[in-house]
Amino acid sequence: MIQFYMTPGSCSTGIHILLEEVGELFEVHIVNLLAGDQFKPEYLAINPKASIPSLVRKDGIALTDFQSIAWWLARTYPRRALLPDGLDAELQVLERMNYAVNTLHGQGFARIFTTEKFCANPAEHQAIQAQGREIIDQGFALVHQWLEGQEYLVGNRYSIADAALFYVEFWANYTQVPLPPNCQEHFKRLLERPPVRQVLTEEGYASILRSWRH
Ligand SMILES: N[C@@H](CCC(=O)N[C@@H](CS)C(=O)NCC(=O)O)C(=O)O
């Protein structure tokens, strides 16, 4: 069985959703980041980068990066159509998924959630968080434009890029960062998907489903 290493409410939530979308059986291992589980030798043997998500395939190969895992799931379960047809549309999925993971998460939210990794000096932390917030606001403003006139990020069809966008929208919701209208609609749309509802419930965030009921 696939082995999935995750932390509830983190970026691994996006991969958790994709695993539910493809309908494959998998075993969950909770990595408690606050307790430092990611630095334990047994976890480093799977993922030397000490990060989540990680996924160990049935053949024993470990995948240790959001985009690689998402791409592998989409290609391994093509009937779920998590990638569009055609190279140009695939490239757009890659570009937009990378933007959510690398910029909105890696440059923006990371400055807010793990400020000390950007600068050890506490006197600088407020400025770093403000910089993170600016990156987040600019990032969502661009995503708002991408979503103009369409329900999903690429070609008006759900793809792995939407699962990546979902987890940063979820963080925005959680940290009271206002989303521009098209991102808010996208977030609400994804909250209607059964795999998303299942994952949020399993990860302990059912209250979000209740608060967004309309
Ligand atoms: N670029 C990485 C990002 C993964 C990442 O940053 N994960 C965070 C949690 S959302 C993490 O593992 N942090 C480790 C830590 O806080 O020590 C990927 O694509 O997998």
The ligand as a MOL file (V3000), in Angstrom:
LIG
                    3D

  0  0  0     0  0            999 V3000
M  V30 BEGIN CTAB
M  V30 COUNTS 20 19 0 0 0
M  V30 BEGIN ATOM
M  V30 1 N 8.7600 22.6740 -1.4140 0
M  V30 2 C 8.3540 21.6900 -0.4230 0
M  V30 3 C 7.5660 22.4120 0.6250 0
M  V30 4 C 7.1990 21.5270 1.7660 0
M  V30 5 C 7.1650 22.2880 3.0580 0
M  V30 6 O 7.6500 23.4190 3.1600 0
M  V30 7 N 6.5770 21.6780 4.0440 0
M  V30 8 C 6.5860 22.2630 5.3680 0
M  V30 9 C 5.2290 22.1400 6.0330 0
M  V30 10 S 3.9220 22.9650 5.1640 0
M  V30 11 C 7.5710 21.4930 6.2140 0
M  V30 12 O 7.7250 20.3010 6.0470 0
M  V30 13 N 8.2520 22.1610 7.1140 0
M  V30 14 C 9.2260 21.5030 7.9440 0
M  V30 15 C 9.4570 22.2330 9.2120 0
M  V30 16 O 8.6800 23.1620 9.5220 0
M  V30 17 O 10.3950 21.8540 9.9150 0
M  V30 18 C 7.5030 20.6530 -1.1110 0
M  V30 19 O 7.1020 20.9220 -2.2240 0
M  V30 20 O 7.2440 19.5890 -0.5670 0
M  V30 END ATOM
M  V30 BEGIN BOND
M  V30 1 1 1 2
M  V30 2 1 2 3
M  V30 3 1 2 18
M  V30 4 1 3 4
M  V30 5 1 4 5
M  V30 6 2 5 6
M  V30 7 1 5 7
M  V30 8 1 7 8
M  V30 9 1 8 9
M  V30 10 1 8 11
M  V30 11 1 9 10
M  V30 12 2 11 12
M  V30 13 1 11 13
M  V30 14 1 13 14
M  V30 15 1 14 15
M  V30 16 2 15 16
M  V30 17 1 15 17
M  V30 18 2 18 19
M  V30 19 1 18 20
M  V30 END BOND
M  V30 END CTAB
M  END
